[in-house]
């Protein structure tokens, strides 16, 4: 499987910190948007698409967040060769804050993508 640089904590932090519509008071429905994409042999995100959506604005935001991951993956390997694999990313609305003090402290470091 491909590995995100920084691990699952970095993924959660990046999604939480960069989710522009992830606040509970945003007025949008709550739930999960599932985004599917291919992580190619160089670790880039390709062909991102909505697998299950909630609302057009939330779907657009979920696609934007998935594209922020572009280039942050180490590609999957099979027989010691990089291979392309499909990946499904659940994006929560409202955004889920990292659980626990340790993760929150780690999120305070530089996991943002500076896209606001």
C-alpha atoms as an extended CHARMM CRD file, in Angstrom:
* protein
*
       116  EXT
         1         1  UNK       CA              0.0000000000        0.0000000000        0.0000000000  PROA      1               0.0000000000
         2         2  UNK       CA              1.1300000000        3.5780000000       -0.5220000000  PROA      2               0.0000000000
         3         3  UNK       CA              2.3180000000        5.4410000000        2.5580000000  PROA      3               0.0000000000
         4         4  UNK       CA              1.6260000000        9.1010000000        3.2430000000  PROA      4               0.0000000000
         5         5  UNK       CA              4.6640000000       11.0020000000        4.4370000000  PROA      5               0.0000000000
         6         6  UNK       CA              4.0020000000       11.5810000000        8.1350000000  PROA      6               0.0000000000
         7         7  UNK       CA              1.5590000000        8.6890000000        8.4200000000  PROA      7               0.0000000000
         8         8  UNK       CA             -2.1200000000        8.6190000000        9.3060000000  PROA      8               0.0000000000
         9         9  UNK       CA             -1.6960000000       11.4210000000       11.8510000000  PROA      9               0.0000000000
        10        10  UNK       CA             -0.3940000000       13.7130000000        9.1040000000  PROA      10              0.0000000000
        11        11  UNK       CA             -3.3610000000       12.7710000000        6.9140000000  PROA      11              0.0000000000
        12        12  UNK       CA             -5.8930000000       13.5530000000        9.6410000000  PROA      12              0.0000000000
        13        13  UNK       CA             -4.1620000000       16.8210000000       10.4760000000  PROA      13              0.0000000000
        14        14  UNK       CA             -3.9640000000       17.9140000000        6.8540000000  PROA      14              0.0000000000
        15        15  UNK       CA             -7.6500000000       17.1900000000        6.2830000000  PROA      15              0.0000000000
        16        16  UNK       CA             -8.6960000000       18.9280000000        9.5060000000  PROA      16              0.0000000000
        17        17  UNK       CA             -6.5460000000       22.0260000000        9.0810000000  PROA      17              0.0000000000
        18        18  UNK       CA             -7.3440000000       22.5990000000        5.4070000000  PROA      18              0.0000000000
        19        19  UNK       CA            -11.0620000000       21.7620000000        5.3700000000  PROA      19              0.0000000000
        20        20  UNK       CA            -12.6330000000       25.1290000000        4.5650000000  PROA      20              0.0000000000
        21        21  UNK       CA            -16.2250000000       23.8850000000        4.8890000000  PROA      21              0.0000000000
        22        22  UNK       CA            -15.6370000000       21.5880000000        7.8400000000  PROA      22              0.0000000000
        23        23  UNK       CA            -17.0950000000       23.7650000000       10.5860000000  PROA      23              0.0000000000
        24        24  UNK       CA            -20.3360000000       22.5360000000       12.2140000000  PROA      24              0.0000000000
        25        25  UNK       CA            -21.9730000000       25.9440000000       11.7320000000  PROA      25              0.0000000000
        26        26  UNK       CA            -21.3450000000       25.9940000000        7.9690000000  PROA      26              0.0000000000
        27        27  UNK       CA            -24.9940000000       25.1160000000        7.2270000000  PROA      27              0.0000000000
        28        28  UNK       CA            -24.1660000000       22.1080000000        5.0580000000  PROA      28              0.0000000000
        29        29  UNK       CA            -25.3320000000       18.5440000000        5.7450000000  PROA      29              0.0000000000
        30        30  UNK       CA            -23.1900000000       16.3590000000        7.9480000000  PROA      30              0.0000000000
        31        31  UNK       CA            -21.6860000000       13.0730000000        6.8490000000  PROA      31              0.0000000000
        32        32  UNK       CA            -18.8280000000       11.6030000000        4.8660000000  PROA      32              0.0000000000
        33        33  UNK       CA            -17.8350000000       12.2180000000        1.2550000000  PROA      33              0.0000000000
        34        34  UNK       CA            -15.8510000000        9.3550000000       -0.2550000000  PROA      34              0.0000000000
        35        35  UNK       CA            -13.2230000000       10.3240000000       -2.8270000000  PROA      35              0.0000000000
        36        36  UNK       CA            -11.5560000000        7.6870000000       -4.9820000000  PROA      36              0.0000000000
        37        37  UNK       CA             -8.2790000000        8.2270000000       -6.7990000000  PROA      37              0.0000000000
        38        38  UNK       CA             -5.2100000000        6.4500000000       -8.1380000000  PROA      38              0.0000000000
        39        39  UNK       CA             -1.8110000000        6.8570000000       -6.5050000000  PROA      39              0.0000000000
        40        40  UNK       CA              0.5720000000        6.3530000000       -9.3960000000  PROA      40              0.0000000000
        41        41  UNK       CA              4.1000000000        4.9370000000       -9.4300000000  PROA      41              0.0000000000
        42        42  UNK       CA              5.5930000000        8.3230000000       -8.4970000000  PROA      42              0.0000000000
        43        43  UNK       CA              3.2200000000        8.9930000000       -5.5720000000  PROA      43              0.0000000000
        44        44  UNK       CA              0.9970000000       11.4710000000       -7.4010000000  PROA      44              0.0000000000
        45        45  UNK       CA             -2.8050000000       11.5780000000       -7.1000000000  PROA      45              0.0000000000
        46        46  UNK       CA             -4.5240000000       10.8400000000      -10.4300000000  PROA      46              0.0000000000
        47        47  UNK       CA             -8.1580000000       10.7300000000      -11.5600000000  PROA      47              0.0000000000
        48        48  UNK       CA             -9.7750000000       11.9380000000       -8.3230000000  PROA      48              0.0000000000
        49        49  UNK       CA            -13.5400000000       11.4500000000       -8.3680000000  PROA      49              0.0000000000
        50        50  UNK       CA            -16.4580000000       11.4070000000       -5.9510000000  PROA      50              0.0000000000
        51        51  UNK       CA            -17.5770000000        7.8880000000       -5.0760000000  PROA      51              0.0000000000
        52        52  UNK       CA            -20.3430000000        8.9580000000       -2.6990000000  PROA      52              0.0000000000
        53        53  UNK       CA            -21.2270000000       12.5970000000       -2.1720000000  PROA      53              0.0000000000
        54        54  UNK       CA            -23.3720000000       14.7370000000        0.1070000000  PROA      54              0.0000000000
        55        55  UNK       CA            -23.7370000000       18.1910000000       -1.4320000000  PROA      55              0.0000000000
        56        56  UNK       CA            -22.1110000000       19.8200000000       -4.4870000000  PROA      56              0.0000000000
        57        57  UNK       CA            -20.0870000000       22.2820000000       -2.3710000000  PROA      57              0.0000000000
        58        58  UNK       CA            -18.8970000000       19.5380000000       -0.0180000000  PROA      58              0.0000000000
        59        59  UNK       CA            -18.0240000000       17.2810000000       -2.9500000000  PROA      59              0.0000000000
        60        60  UNK       CA            -15.9040000000       20.0600000000       -4.4730000000  PROA      60              0.0000000000
        61        61  UNK       CA            -14.1600000000       20.6360000000       -1.1440000000  PROA      61              0.0000000000
        62        62  UNK       CA            -13.4590000000       16.9150000000       -0.7450000000  PROA      62              0.0000000000
        63        63  UNK       CA            -11.8900000000       16.7940000000       -4.2230000000  PROA      63              0.0000000000
        64        64  UNK       CA             -9.7640000000       19.8340000000       -3.3580000000  PROA      64              0.0000000000
        65        65  UNK       CA             -8.5630000000       18.1350000000       -0.1780000000  PROA      65              0.0000000000
        66        66  UNK       CA             -7.7280000000       14.9340000000       -2.0650000000  PROA      66              0.0000000000
        67        67  UNK       CA             -5.6700000000       16.9220000000       -4.5610000000  PROA      67              0.0000000000
        68        68  UNK       CA             -3.7080000000       18.4880000000       -1.6640000000  PROA      68              0.0000000000
        69        69  UNK       CA             -2.2660000000       15.0130000000       -1.1140000000  PROA      69              0.0000000000
        70        70  UNK       CA             -0.6400000000       15.1080000000       -4.5480000000  PROA      70              0.0000000000
        71        71  UNK       CA              3.0310000000       14.1560000000       -4.2350000000  PROA      71              0.0000000000
        72        72  UNK       CA              2.8450000000       13.3600000000       -0.5150000000  PROA      72              0.0000000000
        73        73  UNK       CA              2.6840000000        9.5840000000       -0.9500000000  PROA      73              0.0000000000
        74        74  UNK       CA              5.4550000000        7.0570000000       -1.2470000000  PROA      74              0.0000000000
        75        75  UNK       CA              4.1170000000        4.7100000000       -3.9410000000  PROA      75              0.0000000000
        76        76  UNK       CA              3.0430000000        1.1470000000       -3.2800000000  PROA      76              0.0000000000
        77        77  UNK       CA              5.5220000000       -1.5620000000       -4.1670000000  PROA      77              0.0000000000
        78        78  UNK       CA              5.0980000000       -5.0400000000       -5.5540000000  PROA      78              0.0000000000
        79        79  UNK       CA              8.1950000000       -7.2250000000       -6.0050000000  PROA      79              0.0000000000
        80        80  UNK       CA             10.2360000000       -4.1640000000       -5.0700000000  PROA      80              0.0000000000
        81        81  UNK       CA              8.8200000000       -2.1620000000       -8.0110000000  PROA      81              0.0000000000
        82        82  UNK       CA              6.5070000000        0.8500000000       -7.6410000000  PROA      82              0.0000000000
        83        83  UNK       CA              2.9380000000        0.1680000000       -8.7230000000  PROA      83              0.0000000000
        84        84  UNK       CA             -0.1880000000        2.2800000000       -9.1060000000  PROA      84              0.0000000000
        85        85  UNK       CA             -3.0390000000        1.4980000000       -6.7080000000  PROA      85              0.0000000000
        86        86  UNK       CA             -6.5360000000        2.8100000000       -6.1160000000  PROA      86              0.0000000000
        87        87  UNK       CA             -7.2300000000        4.6100000000       -2.8500000000  PROA      87              0.0000000000
        88        88  UNK       CA            -10.4690000000        5.6840000000       -1.1590000000  PROA      88              0.0000000000
        89        89  UNK       CA            -10.3720000000        8.7170000000        1.1100000000  PROA      89              0.0000000000
        90        90  UNK       CA            -13.2470000000        9.4500000000        3.5090000000  PROA      90              0.0000000000
        91        91  UNK       CA            -13.6390000000       13.1890000000        4.1630000000  PROA      91              0.0000000000
        92        92  UNK       CA            -15.7950000000       14.0290000000        7.1830000000  PROA      92              0.0000000000
        93        93  UNK       CA            -18.1190000000       17.0290000000        7.3840000000  PROA      93              0.0000000000
        94        94  UNK       CA            -17.8880000000       18.6040000000        9.8880000000  PROA      94              0.0000000000
        95        95  UNK       CA            -14.1640000000       17.9740000000       10.0170000000  PROA      95              0.0000000000
        96        96  UNK       CA            -12.9670000000       15.6010000000       12.7170000000  PROA      96              0.0000000000
        97        97  UNK       CA            -10.4780000000       17.1380000000       15.1190000000  PROA      97              0.0000000000
        98        98  UNK       CA             -7.4700000000       14.9600000000       15.9060000000  PROA      98              0.0000000000
        99        99  UNK       CA             -8.1210000000       12.8580000000       19.0000000000  PROA      99              0.0000000000
       100       100  UNK       CA             -5.8870000000       13.1060000000       22.0320000000  PROA      100             0.0000000000
       101       101  UNK       CA             -3.4000000000       15.7190000000       23.1760000000  PROA      101             0.0000000000
       102       102  UNK       CA             -0.4800000000       14.0400000000       21.5070000000  PROA      102             0.0000000000
       103       103  UNK       CA             -2.0990000000       14.1800000000       18.0600000000  PROA      103             0.0000000000
       104       104  UNK       CA             -3.3270000000       17.7480000000       18.6060000000  PROA      104             0.0000000000
       105       105  UNK       CA              0.1750000000       18.8280000000       19.5510000000  PROA      105             0.0000000000
       106       106  UNK       CA              1.5690000000       17.1010000000       16.4860000000  PROA      106             0.0000000000
       107       107  UNK       CA             -1.0410000000       18.8020000000       14.3060000000  PROA      107             0.0000000000
       108       108  UNK       CA              0.1120000000       22.1630000000       15.5820000000  PROA      108             0.0000000000
       109       109  UNK       CA              3.3550000000       21.5510000000       13.6950000000  PROA      109             0.0000000000
       110       110  UNK       CA              3.7020000000       22.0750000000        9.9510000000  PROA      110             0.0000000000
       111       111  UNK       CA              1.1260000000       19.7420000000        8.3540000000  PROA      111             0.0000000000
       112       112  UNK       CA             -0.8250000000       22.5380000000        6.6610000000  PROA      112             0.0000000000
       113       113  UNK       CA             -0.6820000000       22.8660000000        2.9130000000  PROA      113             0.0000000000
       114       114  UNK       CA             -0.9090000000       26.6970000000        2.8960000000  PROA      114             0.0000000000
       115       115  UNK       CA             -3.7870000000       26.7920000000        0.4270000000  PROA      115             0.0000000000
       116       116  UNK       CA             -6.1590000000       29.1920000000        2.1290000000  PROA      116             0.0000000000
